[in-house]
Amino acid sequence: MIEALRGLGYSTATALADIIDNSISAGAASVALDFAWAGEASHVSILDDGCGMDEHALDRAMRLGERSPLDARAADDLGRFGLGLKTASFSQCRRLTVASIRDGRMNCLRWDLDVLASSPDDGWHLLEGPAVGSEHLLEPLIAAGQGTLVVWERLDRIVTPGATEQDFLDLIDGVERHLAMVFHRHLDGGRPDLRLSLNGRLVAPWDPFLREHPATWSSPVERIRSAGGLLEVQCHVLPHKDHLTGQQEQSAAGPHGWTAQQGFYVYRNRRLLLAGSWLGLGQGRAWTKEEAHRLARLRLDIPNSADADWKIDIRKSTASPPVGLRAHLTKLAEETRARARRVFAHRGQPVAVGGSRPVAQAWQAEHAANGMRYRIDREHPAVRLVLDEAGDLAAPIRAMLRVIEETVPVQRIWLDTTEGRETPRTGFAGEPPSEARTVLMVMYRNLVLRKGVSPQLAREQLLHTEPFNSYPDLVAALPDDPHQGEHDGIRD
């Protein structure tokens, strides 16, 4: 049975998160993880400063399924099945030792799968004390005087044949990233209630929602009553990469990258259960993770009384919304996805500048029965300027525009965006300001000198014209005398 339970699908990081859940439930304010490399003799230990367990509590904690998932639990309890400590540990090691001190007395029990396998009978041999030669591993707990220590030895699922110390170090990095995400609300610098360290180094929280960034959009918190209890939902759209520094962009990508991290983040008692999933929601068919929605992330808090309704599994890694909530959650997600798509498509620029006046865009999408097409807006000021002055060339220019429209490399753009994980540069992005100013001056002179528009109105119109809406400083700096700068290399 235990060998079968080892295959539940835990990773090292998710298994450790399960152990830390127990520490939080025990009231721990500090949890210290230690990865010690020694080849096949390597071990991992988790020490907390919680309330500890007496002899009877430890005995119950070491038994598989020591309570029913249907039992009533405290509202802040992070467990459910009574299996987490054992199944998480067995998924990584063959020897599990748990020692705990309460009221000055230490108790220690041990499971050893090799002992069970070699036993001549079918007894469940729960052993007392640490293994011979491993007594020193209990010293940190003895020095602390209270709390619980979990030790993994014979790490056959971690130190596999051919594994090196570098592999071990890489694993530690992955564990740190996962724990920083799962417990970020417990570790949050504003009101931390947990101090988590890994090999002596504090784990810093990773906020999936970039709440402190001024360009992040966040909806009001919505509270939803359900059969399982009160839920909270808050929608977020993260800033476009153009509004992030290189370090911010790399950090916000999360452990699995921008595209993989989109979707719902499901929490129970501020502990992250599921990171980045559309929960099988969608219109007609379930949504998949696409680049266009990479900036959409939604926080969803459920009470532990809703575990059964949401089908929370032993590993705390899957969740499925009850039927009665799916329509409402789909609506919230759809609105967030649409907003995220607009931010992604417009590189984080607003589609209106000042009040409700729309921005004149050069490209328009036309939806028809035979499909969607992209058209150049003939009324865009830059296009209108050329057509009005074209004379006999108007027909060839219109033909040229139509050729451009019919040869937009849609598939190439889609492939480059998907494979390169970034949108093609537009709107003079990455160009020196002088490039945008040169084109801007051409438009400005045409409005003032040829159309008779006042400089003030011309600047206002350009401020609401793509792509100059992204350069309000350049527009504001346009001179009242449109002839100014003619001898600085700017020509009509």
SVG drawing of the C-alpha trace seen along z (x, -y; Angstrom):
<svg xmlns="http://www.w3.org/2000/svg" viewBox="-26 -81 55 95">
<polyline fill="none" stroke="black" stroke-width="0.4" points="0.0,0.0 2.8,-2.4 4.7,-1.7 1.5,-2.5 1.0,-5.8 4.5,-6.9 3.1,-7.3 0.5,-10.0 2.5,-12.6 4.2,-14.8 7.2,-16.8 9.8,-17.6 8.5,-21.2 4.8,-20.2 5.7,-17.5 7.6,-20.1 4.7,-22.5 2.5,-19.8 4.9,-19.4 5.0,-23.2 1.2,-23.1 1.4,-21.0 3.8,-23.4 1.5,-26.4 -1.5,-24.4 0.7,-23.8 1.1,-27.6 4.7,-27.8 6.1,-31.3 9.4,-29.9 10.1,-26.9 13.7,-26.1 14.4,-23.7 17.8,-22.1 19.1,-20.2 22.3,-18.4 24.2,-16.8 26.2,-13.6 25.5,-11.5 23.3,-8.6 23.5,-9.6 21.9,-13.0 19.0,-14.1 16.4,-16.9 15.0,-18.2 12.2,-20.5 12.2,-22.1 9.4,-24.3 8.8,-26.1 5.2,-25.1 3.4,-23.8 4.9,-20.3 3.2,-16.9 3.0,-14.7 3.3,-10.9 -0.3,-10.3 -0.5,-13.1 2.7,-12.0 1.4,-8.4 -1.8,-9.6 0.2,-11.9 2.3,-9.0 -0.6,-6.7 -2.0,-6.7 -5.5,-8.1 -5.6,-8.9 -8.8,-10.9 -11.7,-11.0 -11.8,-13.9 -15.5,-14.2 -14.6,-15.2 -15.2,-18.8 -12.1,-20.9 -11.0,-24.2 -11.5,-27.0 -7.7,-27.6 -6.8,-23.9 -4.8,-23.3 -5.2,-19.5 -8.0,-17.2 -7.2,-13.6 -4.7,-12.8 -2.3,-11.6 -0.2,-14.6 2.8,-14.1 3.2,-10.4 2.4,-10.4 4.4,-13.6 7.4,-12.2 7.1,-8.7 7.0,-10.2 10.6,-11.5 12.3,-9.1 12.3,-5.6 12.9,-6.6 10.8,-9.2 11.7,-10.3 9.5,-12.7 10.6,-14.0 8.6,-16.5 9.1,-18.3 6.2,-19.4 6.3,-20.5 10.0,-19.7 9.6,-16.0 10.8,-14.7 9.1,-11.9 10.4,-10.3 8.8,-7.8 10.1,-6.5 8.8,-4.8 11.4,-2.8 10.1,-1.3 13.1,1.1 12.3,2.5 8.7,3.0 9.8,4.7 12.1,7.1 9.7,7.9 8.7,11.6 5.1,10.7 2.6,8.2 2.7,6.0 2.8,2.2 6.1,1.7 6.2,-1.9 9.7,-2.3 10.7,-4.3 13.6,-6.8 16.0,-7.8 17.9,-5.2 21.3,-4.1 23.8,-6.6 21.2,-9.4 20.9,-10.5 22.8,-13.7 20.1,-14.8 17.9,-15.5 20.3,-18.0 18.7,-21.2 15.3,-20.2 17.0,-19.5 18.7,-22.9 15.4,-24.6 13.7,-23.0 10.2,-22.9 8.6,-22.2 8.7,-19.4 11.4,-18.1 10.8,-16.0 13.7,-14.2 13.9,-12.5 16.6,-10.0 17.4,-7.5 16.2,-10.0 15.7,-7.5 13.3,-9.8 15.6,-12.8 19.2,-11.4 18.7,-9.1 21.5,-7.1 23.8,-9.6 22.5,-12.6 25.2,-15.2 25.5,-17.9 24.6,-20.5 21.4,-18.6 20.7,-18.9 21.4,-22.6 19.2,-23.1 16.4,-21.3 16.8,-23.6 16.4,-26.6 13.2,-25.2 11.9,-24.4 12.5,-28.0 10.6,-29.4 7.6,-27.2 7.5,-27.9 7.9,-31.6 4.7,-31.4 2.6,-29.0 3.2,-30.8 3.6,-34.3 0.6,-35.6 2.1,-34.2 5.5,-35.6 4.2,-39.0 6.4,-41.8 3.3,-43.9 2.1,-41.4 4.2,-38.3 3.1,-35.5 5.7,-33.0 9.5,-33.1 10.6,-30.5 14.2,-29.7 16.1,-27.4 19.6,-26.4 19.8,-29.5 18.5,-31.9 15.1,-33.6 12.6,-32.8 11.2,-36.0 7.5,-36.1 6.5,-36.1 3.4,-38.1 1.7,-36.8 -0.4,-40.0 2.2,-42.8 -0.1,-44.7 2.4,-47.4 3.1,-48.3 1.2,-51.4 0.3,-50.0 -1.4,-46.9 -5.2,-46.9 -7.1,-45.3 -10.9,-45.0 -12.8,-45.5 -13.0,-42.3 -16.2,-40.4 -17.7,-38.1 -19.8,-35.2 -21.9,-33.0 -21.9,-29.3 -23.0,-26.0 -19.4,-25.5 -19.1,-29.0 -18.1,-32.5 -15.7,-32.9 -13.6,-36.0 -12.6,-36.9 -10.4,-39.7 -9.3,-40.1 -5.9,-41.5 -4.3,-42.5 -0.6,-42.9 1.4,-45.6 2.7,-45.1 6.4,-44.3 7.1,-47.8 6.2,-49.1 8.5,-46.7 12.2,-46.7 14.1,-43.6 14.3,-42.3 10.6,-43.0 9.6,-41.2 11.7,-38.1 10.3,-38.0 6.7,-38.5 7.0,-35.6 6.9,-33.2 8.3,-29.7 6.8,-28.5 6.8,-31.6 4.3,-34.2 2.0,-32.1 1.8,-29.2 1.1,-31.5 -2.1,-33.1 -5.5,-32.2 -7.0,-31.6 -4.9,-31.4 -7.0,-29.3 -6.2,-29.9 -7.4,-28.3 -6.5,-30.1 -4.1,-32.3 -2.2,-29.2 -2.0,-28.8 -3.5,-25.5 -3.5,-26.0 -1.4,-28.5 -2.5,-29.6 -5.4,-27.6 -8.6,-28.4 -10.3,-25.6 -11.9,-24.1 -14.0,-27.2 -14.7,-28.7 -17.4,-29.5 -18.3,-26.4 -15.0,-24.7 -12.4,-25.0 -10.0,-27.9 -6.4,-27.1 -3.4,-29.2 -2.6,-31.7 -0.1,-34.5 -2.8,-37.1 -4.1,-36.5 -0.7,-36.1 -1.4,-39.2 -4.6,-37.9 -4.5,-36.6 -7.4,-36.2 -7.3,-35.6 -9.9,-33.2 -10.1,-32.4 -12.2,-29.4 -12.8,-28.3 -11.7,-24.8 -15.4,-23.9 -15.6,-24.0 -12.9,-21.3 -15.3,-18.6 -17.4,-20.9 -14.2,-22.0 -12.7,-18.5 -9.5,-19.4 -7.1,-16.4 -4.6,-15.0 -1.7,-16.9 -3.7,-20.2 -2.9,-20.7 -6.2,-20.4 -9.6,-22.2 -12.8,-22.1 -15.5,-24.8 -19.0,-23.6 -21.5,-23.7 -23.5,-26.5 -20.5,-28.8 -19.1,-28.1 -21.2,-30.7 -20.4,-33.6 -16.6,-32.7 -16.6,-32.4 -18.1,-35.9 -15.5,-37.4 -12.7,-35.6 -13.9,-36.6 -13.9,-40.2 -10.4,-40.0 -9.1,-38.1 -10.6,-40.8 -8.9,-43.5 -5.6,-41.6 -5.8,-41.1 -6.3,-44.8 -3.3,-45.7 -1.2,-43.0 -2.2,-44.2 -1.7,-47.9 1.6,-47.4 0.0,-48.7 -1.1,-52.0 -4.6,-53.2 -7.1,-53.3 -8.3,-56.7 -6.4,-59.8 -8.1,-62.2 -11.9,-61.8 -13.7,-59.4 -12.3,-60.6 -11.1,-57.5 -7.6,-57.2 -7.6,-57.2 -6.0,-53.9 -4.3,-53.1 -5.6,-49.5 -9.2,-48.4 -10.5,-44.8 -13.5,-44.0 -15.7,-41.0 -17.8,-39.5 -19.5,-36.3 -16.6,-35.1 -14.0,-35.8 -12.1,-38.7 -9.9,-41.0 -7.6,-43.9 -8.0,-47.2 -6.0,-50.4 -8.3,-53.2 -8.5,-55.6 -9.6,-58.4 -6.4,-58.1 -4.8,-61.5 -1.6,-60.2 -3.5,-58.3 -6.0,-61.1 -3.1,-63.5 -1.6,-61.5 -4.9,-60.8 -6.0,-64.4 -2.8,-65.6 -2.4,-62.6 -4.3,-64.0 -3.8,-61.6 -1.9,-59.3 -4.9,-58.6 -5.9,-55.5 -2.4,-53.9 -2.1,-54.8 -5.4,-53.1 -4.3,-50.1 -1.1,-50.0 -3.0,-50.2 -5.2,-47.3 -2.2,-45.2 -0.7,-45.9 -4.0,-44.8 -4.2,-41.6 -0.7,-40.6 -0.5,-41.2 1.7,-38.3 -0.8,-37.2 0.6,-33.7 4.2,-34.9 3.3,-37.4 1.5,-34.7 4.4,-32.3 7.0,-34.9 4.8,-36.1 4.2,-32.5 7.7,-31.2 9.5,-34.4 7.2,-35.1 6.9,-38.7 4.9,-41.1 6.5,-42.6 7.8,-46.1 5.4,-48.9 4.7,-52.5 8.4,-53.5 9.2,-51.2 13.0,-50.9 13.6,-53.8 15.1,-57.1 12.5,-59.9 13.9,-61.8 12.3,-59.1 8.9,-59.7 9.4,-63.5 10.3,-63.6 7.0,-61.9 5.1,-63.9 6.3,-67.2 5.2,-66.3 1.7,-65.6 1.7,-68.8 2.8,-71.1 0.1,-69.6 -2.6,-70.3 -1.5,-73.9 -0.1,-75.1 -2.4,-73.2 -5.6,-72.5 -5.6,-75.8 -6.0,-74.1 -4.7,-76.2 -1.5,-74.8 -3.4,-74.0 -6.1,-72.0 -3.5,-70.3 -1.6,-69.2 -4.9,-67.9 -5.7,-66.0 -2.3,-64.4 -2.5,-63.5 -5.5,-61.3 -3.9,-59.7 -2.0,-56.4 1.0,-56.1 1.6,-59.7 -0.8,-59.1 2.2,-57.2 4.3,-60.4 2.5,-63.1 5.7,-64.9 6.7,-65.2 3.3,-66.4 3.3,-69.0 6.7,-70.2 5.5,-71.0 6.3,-74.7 3.5,-77.2 5.5,-78.2 5.4,-75.0 8.3,-76.3 10.6,-76.0 13.1,-73.2 12.9,-73.1 16.6,-73.5 17.3,-70.7 16.9,-67.9 13.0,-67.8 11.4,-67.9 7.8,-67.6"/>
</svg>
